[in-house]
């Protein structure tokens, strides 16, 4: 962990530091969804199958989620700045490799490398923000992040679609990875010049065996969700799911053993006893699995089912993006402070209304146009924005400085594994009908799954405090 004496009076570079952190978050969020619109072109050029497309998308988030807790602890031991810069450089190099991949299998491998690099990069951000901003300004930093979380992932398909449609230098789908290169180079230079140089704590030990348990358990969870439909849910898929649950339980046991031995656990015991934090990350798991899944299915339906080109599919996401930005700003600056937990319930109710509009609109697609989806996507986007800013602000307010590395790594890991699970589950539901040509029906079934996820999310957030905890700076 960083030295407990790290000052919290703030930095005169605080907004530059926040900008660099948000650049890293944008790179991650864009890469989690920007490939969604590349499916048809990947199929034409590399012969990518639907399950392989799910691996190209889900492999990134799976590797990210499996490595984030370890990445947070590496930042504690070796310093957040060098770990951040190593992750940024690795992410940029992996993006170049993705752009030059000659086959689907190599592209999946490079995406995994990209995800692992992101696992070094992302957990450091919260620590930088907590160090750079004094307590009275921390809410402003979280409020600024809310729209970024909302827009970053949503703009992925939009930017990807525009780039693929433009087809600069005949690069086709490859250009969606090359956009990371100038951003990554800027992040490396700006991070080297502006991020604080605080030393890590060499007393922190790294539990590599525990990290391996997380990685294997995550793989055992996602593998059957993606391959289960292809293999007709053979017995190995169910054994794998059970194995993943046993693996995560084994990690919790391992964590306690490490702490009793006087070493540094990957997840601090104080976090496992923090009800508000645990309920928060559970809610994040549900929220991001549903949102990532619906985002993917929307793009697949438009491109495969309704034969939209990448540019048209990109434009179709604009109502969602704009509405989510408005909802995020309203939530982060006004509603979350006044309404507390009720902001999350309000956003969930708005999302349910939007899902109902989408479900009805897909009942008859004989003369389909994008205007069938615009009302529902706008309402869903606004609800998404209301939730995302308030949810992260609530969860991050429940941790102390000493818990930052462990807490941010676990939070980001849960978010990434949730997104990977969403790709697998919603992709499976959609393709179960889409492979026979019933694209709208597949979309409607996915919407019903999302309705269930939202209802469970609403029940889960009842476990949060009505008002977020006061920022703990001890």
C-alpha positions as CSV (number, residue, x, y, z in Angstrom):
1,X,0.0,0.0,0.0
2,X,1.1,3.6,-0.4
3,X,2.5,5.1,2.7
4,X,-0.3,6.1,5.0
5,X,1.3,9.5,5.4
6,X,0.5,10.4,1.8
7,X,-0.8,13.9,2.0
8,X,-4.4,14.6,1.2
9,X,-4.3,18.4,0.9
10,X,-4.4,18.1,-2.9
11,X,-2.1,18.9,-5.7
12,X,-1.9,21.9,-7.9
13,X,-1.8,19.5,-10.9
14,X,-5.0,17.8,-9.7
15,X,-7.0,18.4,-12.9
16,X,-4.1,17.3,-15.1
17,X,-3.8,14.1,-13.0
18,X,-7.5,13.5,-13.3
19,X,-7.3,14.0,-17.1
20,X,-4.5,11.4,-17.4
21,X,-6.5,9.0,-15.3
22,X,-9.6,9.5,-17.4
23,X,-7.5,8.9,-20.6
24,X,-6.6,5.5,-19.3
25,X,-10.3,4.8,-18.4
26,X,-11.5,5.9,-21.8
27,X,-8.9,3.6,-23.5
28,X,-10.3,0.7,-21.5
29,X,-14.0,1.6,-22.0
30,X,-13.5,2.2,-25.7
31,X,-11.6,-1.1,-26.2
32,X,-14.3,-3.0,-24.3
33,X,-17.0,-2.1,-26.9
34,X,-15.3,-0.6,-30.0
35,X,-14.9,-4.1,-31.5
36,X,-18.7,-4.6,-31.4
37,X,-19.2,-3.1,-34.8
38,X,-16.3,-4.9,-36.4
39,X,-18.0,-8.3,-36.5
40,X,-19.0,-8.3,-40.2
41,X,-15.6,-7.1,-41.4
42,X,-13.8,-9.6,-39.2
43,X,-16.0,-12.4,-40.6
44,X,-15.2,-11.3,-44.2
45,X,-11.4,-10.9,-43.7
46,X,-10.5,-13.5,-41.0
47,X,-13.5,-15.8,-41.1
48,X,-14.4,-15.0,-37.5
49,X,-17.3,-17.1,-36.1
50,X,-19.9,-15.8,-33.7
51,X,-18.2,-17.6,-30.8
52,X,-14.8,-16.3,-31.8
53,X,-16.2,-12.7,-31.9
54,X,-17.4,-13.2,-28.3
55,X,-13.9,-14.3,-27.4
56,X,-12.3,-11.3,-29.1
57,X,-14.6,-9.0,-27.1
58,X,-14.8,-11.1,-23.9
59,X,-11.2,-12.2,-23.9
60,X,-10.1,-8.7,-23.3
61,X,-12.4,-8.1,-20.3
62,X,-11.7,-11.5,-18.9
63,X,-7.9,-10.9,-18.9
64,X,-8.5,-7.5,-17.5
65,X,-10.7,-8.7,-14.7
66,X,-8.4,-11.6,-13.8
67,X,-5.3,-9.3,-13.4
68,X,-6.7,-6.2,-11.8
69,X,-6.4,-7.2,-8.2
70,X,-2.8,-8.2,-8.8
71,X,-2.2,-4.9,-10.7
72,X,-3.5,-2.9,-7.7
73,X,-1.1,-4.7,-5.4
74,X,1.8,-4.2,-7.7
75,X,1.2,-0.5,-7.6
76,X,1.2,-0.6,-3.9
77,X,4.6,-2.3,-3.8
78,X,6.5,-0.7,-6.7
79,X,4.7,2.6,-6.9
80,X,1.6,3.7,-8.8
81,X,3.4,5.9,-11.3
82,X,5.8,3.2,-12.7
83,X,3.1,0.6,-12.7
84,X,0.7,3.0,-14.5
85,X,3.4,3.8,-17.1
86,X,4.2,0.2,-17.7
87,X,0.6,-0.6,-18.2
88,X,0.1,2.3,-20.6
89,X,3.1,1.3,-22.7
90,X,2.0,-2.3,-22.8
91,X,-1.5,-1.4,-23.8
92,X,-0.2,0.7,-26.6
93,X,2.1,-2.0,-27.9
94,X,-0.7,-4.7,-27.6
95,X,-3.0,-2.4,-29.6
96,X,-0.5,-2.3,-32.5
97,X,-0.3,-6.1,-32.3
98,X,-4.1,-6.4,-32.5
99,X,-4.1,-4.1,-35.5
100,X,-1.6,-6.3,-37.3
101,X,-3.1,-9.7,-36.3
102,X,-3.2,-12.1,-39.4
103,X,-5.7,-14.5,-37.8
104,X,-8.6,-14.7,-35.4
105,X,-6.6,-16.8,-32.9
106,X,-3.7,-14.4,-32.8
107,X,-6.2,-11.5,-32.4
108,X,-7.7,-13.1,-29.4
109,X,-4.2,-13.7,-27.9
110,X,-3.3,-10.1,-28.5
111,X,-6.6,-8.9,-26.9
112,X,-5.7,-11.0,-23.8
113,X,-2.3,-9.2,-23.7
114,X,-4.1,-5.9,-24.0
115,X,-6.4,-6.8,-21.1
116,X,-3.4,-7.8,-19.0
117,X,-1.7,-4.5,-19.7
118,X,-4.9,-2.7,-18.7
119,X,-4.8,-4.6,-15.4
120,X,-1.6,-2.8,-14.6
121,X,-2.9,0.5,-15.7
122,X,-6.4,1.0,-14.3
123,X,-6.1,0.2,-10.6
124,X,-3.7,3.1,-10.1
125,X,-6.2,5.8,-11.1
126,X,-8.3,5.9,-7.9
127,X,-5.1,6.2,-5.8
128,X,-3.9,9.2,-7.9
129,X,-7.3,10.9,-7.5
130,X,-7.4,10.3,-3.8
131,X,-3.9,11.8,-3.5
132,X,-4.4,14.7,-5.8
133,X,-7.8,16.0,-4.5
134,X,-8.5,17.3,-1.0
135,X,-11.5,15.8,0.7
136,X,-13.8,18.8,-0.1
137,X,-13.1,18.4,-3.9
138,X,-13.2,14.6,-4.2
139,X,-16.9,14.7,-5.1
140,X,-16.1,17.0,-8.0
141,X,-13.6,14.5,-9.3
142,X,-16.1,11.6,-9.1
143,X,-18.8,13.7,-10.7
144,X,-16.4,14.4,-13.6
145,X,-15.8,10.7,-14.0
146,X,-19.4,9.7,-14.1
147,X,-20.1,10.9,-17.7
148,X,-16.7,9.5,-18.8
149,X,-17.8,6.0,-17.6
150,X,-21.1,6.5,-19.4
151,X,-19.8,7.9,-22.6
152,X,-16.5,6.0,-22.9
153,X,-18.1,2.6,-23.5
154,X,-21.0,4.0,-25.5
155,X,-18.8,5.9,-27.8
156,X,-16.9,2.8,-28.6
157,X,-19.3,1.4,-31.2
158,X,-19.9,5.0,-32.6
159,X,-16.2,5.7,-33.1
160,X,-15.5,2.2,-34.3
161,X,-18.3,2.3,-36.8
162,X,-17.2,5.7,-38.2
163,X,-13.6,4.5,-38.5
164,X,-14.5,1.2,-40.2
165,X,-16.9,3.0,-42.6
166,X,-14.3,5.6,-43.5
167,X,-11.8,2.7,-44.2
168,X,-8.7,4.9,-44.1
169,X,-5.8,3.4,-46.0
170,X,-7.9,0.3,-46.6
171,X,-7.3,-0.7,-43.0
172,X,-10.9,-1.8,-42.4
173,X,-11.4,-3.2,-38.8
174,X,-7.7,-2.8,-37.9
175,X,-8.1,1.0,-37.5
176,X,-10.2,0.5,-34.4
177,X,-7.1,-0.7,-32.6
178,X,-4.7,1.9,-34.0
179,X,-6.7,4.8,-32.5
180,X,-5.1,3.7,-29.2
181,X,-1.6,4.4,-30.4
182,X,-1.6,8.3,-30.3
183,X,-3.7,8.3,-27.1
184,X,-1.4,5.8,-25.5
185,X,1.8,7.7,-26.5
186,X,0.3,10.9,-25.1
187,X,-0.7,9.1,-21.9
188,X,2.9,7.8,-21.5
189,X,4.5,11.2,-22.0
190,X,1.9,13.1,-19.9
191,X,2.0,10.5,-17.1
192,X,5.8,10.6,-17.0
193,X,5.9,14.4,-16.7
194,X,2.8,15.0,-14.5
195,X,2.0,12.1,-12.3
196,X,3.3,12.2,-8.7
197,X,6.5,10.1,-8.0
198,X,5.5,8.7,-4.6
199,X,7.3,5.6,-3.7
200,X,5.6,2.3,-3.1
201,X,5.9,0.2,0.0
202,X,8.4,-2.7,-0.3
203,X,6.8,-4.3,2.8
204,X,3.8,-5.2,0.6
205,X,4.1,-8.8,-0.5
206,X,2.6,-10.1,-3.8
207,X,0.5,-13.3,-3.5
208,X,1.1,-14.8,-7.0
209,X,-0.7,-18.0,-6.0
210,X,-3.8,-16.1,-5.1
211,X,-3.6,-14.2,-8.3
212,X,-3.4,-17.5,-10.2
213,X,-6.5,-18.7,-8.4
214,X,-8.5,-15.6,-9.5
215,X,-7.3,-16.0,-13.1
216,X,-8.2,-19.7,-13.4
217,X,-11.6,-19.2,-11.6
218,X,-12.5,-16.3,-14.0
219,X,-11.6,-18.5,-17.0
220,X,-13.7,-21.4,-15.7
221,X,-16.6,-18.9,-15.4
222,X,-16.4,-17.3,-18.8
223,X,-15.4,-20.4,-20.9
224,X,-18.6,-22.3,-20.6
225,X,-20.8,-19.2,-21.0
226,X,-19.2,-18.5,-24.4
227,X,-18.8,-22.1,-25.6
228,X,-21.8,-23.7,-23.9
229,X,-24.2,-23.1,-26.7
230,X,-21.8,-24.3,-29.3
231,X,-21.2,-27.5,-27.4
232,X,-24.8,-28.0,-26.5
233,X,-24.1,-27.5,-22.9
234,X,-22.1,-30.6,-22.5
235,X,-21.3,-31.9,-19.0
236,X,-17.9,-30.1,-18.9
237,X,-19.6,-26.7,-19.1
238,X,-21.5,-27.3,-15.9
239,X,-18.5,-28.8,-14.2
240,X,-16.5,-25.6,-15.2
241,X,-19.2,-23.3,-13.7
242,X,-19.1,-25.2,-10.4
243,X,-15.3,-25.2,-10.5
244,X,-15.3,-21.4,-10.9
245,X,-17.5,-21.0,-7.8
246,X,-15.2,-23.3,-5.8
247,X,-12.2,-21.4,-7.1
248,X,-13.5,-18.0,-5.9
249,X,-14.2,-19.5,-2.5
250,X,-10.7,-21.0,-2.4
251,X,-9.3,-17.5,-3.2
252,X,-11.2,-16.1,-0.2
253,X,-9.8,-18.8,2.0
254,X,-6.3,-18.2,0.6
255,X,-6.6,-14.5,1.3
256,X,-7.3,-15.1,4.9
257,X,-4.4,-17.6,5.2
258,X,-2.0,-15.0,3.7
259,X,-3.2,-12.3,6.1
260,X,-2.9,-14.6,9.2
261,X,0.7,-15.3,8.1
262,X,1.5,-11.6,8.4
263,X,1.8,-11.0,4.7
264,X,-0.2,-8.8,2.3
265,X,-3.4,-10.3,1.0
266,X,-4.6,-9.3,-2.5
267,X,-7.9,-8.2,-0.9
268,X,-7.8,-6.6,2.5
269,X,-9.9,-8.2,5.2
270,X,-11.4,-4.8,6.1
271,X,-12.9,-4.7,2.6
272,X,-14.5,-8.1,3.0
273,X,-16.1,-6.8,6.2
274,X,-17.3,-3.5,4.6
275,X,-20.9,-4.2,3.8
276,X,-21.4,-1.0,1.8
277,X,-18.4,-1.7,-0.4
278,X,-19.4,-5.4,-1.0
279,X,-22.9,-4.5,-1.9
280,X,-21.6,-1.8,-4.1
281,X,-19.3,-4.0,-6.1
282,X,-22.0,-6.7,-6.4
283,X,-24.3,-4.1,-7.8
284,X,-21.5,-3.0,-10.3
285,X,-21.2,-6.7,-11.4
286,X,-24.9,-6.8,-12.2
287,X,-25.0,-3.4,-13.8
288,X,-22.1,-3.8,-16.1
289,X,-23.0,-7.3,-17.2
290,X,-26.4,-6.1,-18.3
291,X,-25.2,-2.9,-20.0
292,X,-22.3,-4.5,-21.9
293,X,-24.5,-7.3,-23.1
294,X,-27.3,-5.1,-24.3
295,X,-24.8,-2.8,-26.0
296,X,-23.3,-5.7,-27.9
297,X,-26.7,-7.1,-28.9
298,X,-28.0,-3.8,-30.2
299,X,-25.0,-3.5,-32.5
300,X,-25.2,-7.1,-33.7
301,X,-29.0,-6.8,-34.4
302,X,-28.4,-3.6,-36.5
303,X,-25.5,-5.0,-38.5
304,X,-26.3,-8.7,-38.9
305,X,-30.1,-8.6,-38.6
306,X,-30.9,-5.3,-40.4
307,X,-27.8,-5.0,-42.5
308,X,-26.7,-1.6,-41.3
309,X,-23.2,-0.8,-42.2
310,X,-20.7,0.2,-39.5
311,X,-21.3,3.9,-40.0
312,X,-25.1,3.6,-39.7
313,X,-24.8,1.3,-36.6
314,X,-22.5,4.0,-35.1
315,X,-25.1,6.8,-35.7
316,X,-27.8,4.6,-34.1
317,X,-25.9,4.7,-30.8
318,X,-25.9,8.5,-30.6
319,X,-29.3,8.9,-28.8
320,X,-28.0,6.5,-26.1
321,X,-24.7,8.4,-25.8
322,X,-26.2,11.8,-25.5
323,X,-28.9,10.8,-23.0
324,X,-26.4,9.0,-20.8
325,X,-24.1,12.0,-20.7
326,X,-27.1,14.2,-19.6
327,X,-28.1,11.7,-17.0
328,X,-24.6,11.3,-15.7
329,X,-24.0,15.0,-15.3
330,X,-27.4,15.4,-13.6
331,X,-26.7,12.5,-11.3
332,X,-23.1,13.4,-10.4
333,X,-23.6,17.1,-9.8
334,X,-27.1,17.3,-8.3
335,X,-29.1,14.1,-7.6
336,X,-26.7,11.8,-5.9
337,X,-26.0,14.3,-3.1
338,X,-29.7,15.1,-2.6
339,X,-31.3,11.7,-3.1
340,X,-28.5,9.3,-2.2
341,X,-29.4,5.6,-2.9
342,X,-32.7,6.7,-4.4
343,X,-30.9,8.1,-7.4
344,X,-29.9,4.5,-8.3
345,X,-33.5,3.3,-7.9
346,X,-34.7,6.2,-10.1
347,X,-32.2,5.3,-12.8
348,X,-33.2,1.6,-12.7
349,X,-36.9,2.5,-13.1
350,X,-36.1,4.7,-16.0
351,X,-34.0,1.8,-17.6
352,X,-37.0,-0.6,-17.1
353,X,-39.2,1.9,-18.9
354,X,-36.7,2.1,-21.8
355,X,-36.4,-1.6,-22.1
356,X,-40.2,-1.9,-22.3
357,X,-40.2,0.6,-25.2
358,X,-37.5,-1.4,-27.0
359,X,-39.4,-4.6,-26.5
360,X,-42.6,-3.2,-28.0
361,X,-40.7,-1.6,-30.9
362,X,-39.1,-4.9,-31.9
363,X,-42.5,-6.7,-32.0
364,X,-42.9,-5.7,-35.7
365,X,-39.7,-5.0,-37.7
366,X,-41.2,-5.6,-41.2
367,X,-40.4,-2.0,-42.2
368,X,-37.6,-1.4,-39.7
369,X,-35.9,1.9,-39.3
370,X,-33.6,3.3,-36.6
371,X,-36.6,5.3,-35.3
372,X,-38.0,2.1,-34.0
373,X,-35.3,2.1,-31.4
374,X,-34.6,5.8,-30.7
375,X,-37.2,6.4,-28.0
376,X,-36.2,3.3,-26.0
377,X,-32.5,3.8,-26.5
378,X,-32.8,7.4,-25.3
379,X,-34.7,6.5,-22.2
380,X,-32.3,3.6,-21.4
381,X,-29.3,5.9,-21.9
382,X,-30.7,8.5,-19.5
383,X,-31.3,5.8,-16.9
384,X,-27.8,4.5,-17.4
385,X,-26.3,7.9,-16.8
386,X,-28.3,8.4,-13.6
387,X,-26.9,5.1,-12.2
388,X,-23.3,5.1,-13.3
389,X,-22.1,8.3,-11.7
390,X,-24.0,7.8,-8.4
391,X,-22.9,4.1,-8.1
392,X,-19.2,4.7,-8.5
393,X,-19.3,7.8,-6.2
394,X,-21.1,5.7,-3.5
395,X,-18.7,2.8,-3.7
396,X,-15.5,4.8,-3.8
397,X,-16.6,6.9,-0.9
398,X,-16.6,3.8,1.3
399,X,-12.9,3.1,1.2
400,X,-9.9,4.6,3.1
401,X,-6.5,5.6,1.7
402,X,-4.9,2.4,3.0
403,X,-7.5,0.3,1.1
404,X,-7.2,2.2,-2.2
405,X,-4.9,-0.2,-4.1
406,X,-6.8,-3.4,-3.0
407,X,-10.3,-1.8,-3.3
408,X,-9.8,-0.2,-6.7
409,X,-8.3,-3.4,-8.1
410,X,-11.2,-5.5,-6.9
411,X,-13.8,-3.0,-8.0
412,X,-12.3,-2.8,-11.5
413,X,-11.9,-6.6,-11.6
414,X,-15.6,-7.2,-10.8
415,X,-16.6,-4.6,-13.4
416,X,-14.5,-6.4,-16.1
417,X,-15.6,-9.9,-15.2
418,X,-19.2,-8.6,-15.2
419,X,-18.7,-7.2,-18.6
420,X,-17.2,-10.4,-19.9
421,X,-20.0,-12.4,-18.5
422,X,-22.5,-10.0,-20.1
423,X,-20.9,-10.5,-23.5
424,X,-21.1,-14.3,-23.0
425,X,-24.6,-14.6,-21.6
426,X,-26.3,-12.0,-23.8
427,X,-24.4,-13.2,-26.9
428,X,-25.6,-16.8,-26.2
429,X,-29.2,-15.7,-25.8
430,X,-29.1,-13.6,-29.0
431,X,-27.4,-16.1,-31.2
432,X,-29.7,-18.9,-30.0
433,X,-32.4,-17.3,-32.2
434,X,-30.3,-15.2,-34.6
435,X,-28.6,-18.3,-36.1
436,X,-32.0,-19.3,-37.5
437,X,-32.7,-15.8,-38.8
438,X,-35.0,-14.6,-35.9
439,X,-32.8,-11.6,-35.1
440,X,-35.6,-9.4,-33.6
441,X,-36.7,-12.3,-31.4
442,X,-33.2,-12.9,-30.2
443,X,-33.0,-9.2,-29.3
444,X,-36.3,-9.3,-27.4
445,X,-35.1,-12.3,-25.4
446,X,-32.0,-10.4,-24.5
447,X,-34.1,-7.5,-23.4
448,X,-36.1,-9.9,-21.1
449,X,-32.8,-11.1,-19.6
450,X,-31.8,-7.4,-19.0
451,X,-35.1,-6.7,-17.3
452,X,-34.3,-9.5,-14.8
453,X,-30.8,-8.2,-14.3
454,X,-32.2,-4.7,-13.5
455,X,-34.8,-6.0,-11.1
456,X,-32.1,-8.0,-9.2
457,X,-29.9,-4.8,-9.3
458,X,-32.7,-2.9,-7.7
459,X,-33.0,-5.4,-4.9
460,X,-29.2,-5.5,-4.4
461,X,-28.8,-1.7,-4.0
462,X,-31.3,-1.8,-1.1
463,X,-28.3,-3.0,0.9
464,X,-26.5,0.3,0.3
465,X,-26.7,3.0,2.9
466,X,-29.3,5.6,2.0
467,X,-26.6,8.2,1.8
468,X,-23.0,7.3,0.7
469,X,-20.5,7.1,3.6
470,X,-18.5,10.2,4.4
471,X,-15.1,10.0,2.7
472,X,-12.7,8.1,4.9
473,X,-9.2,9.6,4.7
474,X,-7.5,7.8,7.5
